[in-house]
């Protein structure tokens, strides 16, 4: 009986770490996508001479898209709980 309790505690800890890892991964994805699109927008602006239009546009596109995907995944996970 004691081993079952230990096993349940271990599973609960692993699930908690899984949630933390998922949030960390999303944080990394949002930052990476934002910086990548910011840089690509900067390159487009230099090439076309339209600074800072593409830089801001692509940055906000990446930010909104990443947050929307995070919201979608959170909504799906909420339904499973």
DOVO-701438 format. One line per field, with one value per residue (C-alpha): x, y, z; residue number from 1; residue in one letter. Coordinates in Angstrom, 3 decimals. Layout:
residues N
xx	[X|...] $
yy	[Y|...] $
zz	[Z|...] $
pos	[NUM|...] $
code	[A|...] $
end
This chain:
residues 81
xx	[0.000|2.867|4.364|1.049|1.031|4.625|3.766|0.792|2.916|5.560|2.957|1.503|4.954|5.663|2.379|3.226|6.649|5.005|2.829|5.842|7.822|4.906|4.722|8.490|8.370|5.610|7.533|10.596|8.517|6.895|10.222|11.991|9.212|8.971|12.704|12.939|10.111|11.489|14.816|13.196|11.106|14.253|15.911|12.851|12.758|16.425|15.929|12.757|13.580|10.361|11.683|10.075|6.855|7.682|9.683|6.731|4.177|5.939|6.790|3.143|2.056|4.380|3.289|-0.445|-0.130|1.953|-0.400|-3.412|-1.821|-1.086|-4.712|-5.916|-3.784|-4.842|-8.494|-8.008|-6.273|-9.008|-11.602|-9.590|-9.438] $
yy	[0.000|2.344|1.749|2.713|5.985|6.669|5.820|8.242|11.004|10.457|10.614|13.833|15.410|14.371|15.924|19.167|19.232|18.528|21.624|23.722|22.409|23.146|26.746|27.103|25.775|28.214|31.086|30.161|29.802|33.216|34.951|33.112|33.750|37.416|38.022|36.085|38.040|41.285|40.552|39.484|42.667|44.704|43.040|43.686|47.305|47.810|46.182|48.122|51.327|51.258|51.314|50.431|49.218|45.559|45.264|46.233|44.454|41.112|41.421|41.924|39.196|36.712|37.855|37.627|34.300|32.744|33.901|32.680|29.231|29.199|30.086|27.311|24.719|25.895|25.724|22.146|21.102|22.704|20.501|17.375|18.202] $
zz	[0.000|0.754|-2.710|-4.337|-2.434|-3.457|-7.061|-7.039|-5.523|-8.179|-10.959|-9.555|-9.397|-12.986|-14.136|-12.356|-13.998|-17.342|-16.968|-15.999|-18.976|-21.309|-20.090|-20.435|-23.977|-24.896|-23.364|-25.386|-28.564|-28.117|-27.513|-30.343|-32.894|-31.895|-32.206|-35.476|-37.077|-35.679|-37.361|-40.648|-40.619|-40.044|-43.050|-45.219|-44.100|-44.977|-48.368|-49.236|-47.360|-45.335|-41.771|-39.292|-40.982|-41.620|-38.432|-36.218|-38.397|-38.385|-34.684|-33.724|-36.143|-34.424|-30.989|-31.706|-33.512|-30.739|-28.014|-30.018|-30.357|-26.614|-25.907|-28.252|-26.520|-23.068|-24.139|-25.421|-22.191|-20.107|-21.804|-20.977|-17.272] $
pos	[1|2|3|4|5|6|7|8|9|10|11|12|13|14|15|16|17|18|19|20|21|22|23|24|25|26|27|28|29|30|31|32|33|34|35|36|37|38|39|40|41|42|43|44|45|46|47|48|49|50|51|52|53|54|55|56|57|58|59|60|61|62|63|64|65|66|67|68|69|70|71|72|73|74|75|76|77|78|79|80|81] $
code	[X|X|X|X|X|X|X|X|X|X|X|X|X|X|X|X|X|X|X|X|X|X|X|X|X|X|X|X|X|X|X|X|X|X|X|X|X|X|X|X|X|X|X|X|X|X|X|X|X|X|X|X|X|X|X|X|X|X|X|X|X|X|X|X|X|X|X|X|X|X|X|X|X|X|X|X|X|X|X|X|X] $
end
